[in-house]
Amino acid sequence: MLFFAGFLCCNSSFASNNPPPPIPPPPPGLPIDGGLVVLMFASVILGFYKIYNLKKASR
């Protein structure tokens, strides 16, 4: 009986360790705001163009 109690208590010492988690992929090399300034200028120019056309059409 003592043998079985010792076997049950020490069973976890024979278990193998879990493998390490996989390495996460590297982040993309492009910056998030790569074309943000160009997009802002384009939207301002398009906005002025649309307003100009609306005002010209209402005359």
Helices and strands as residue ranges (DSSP letters): H 2-9, G 11-14, H 36-57
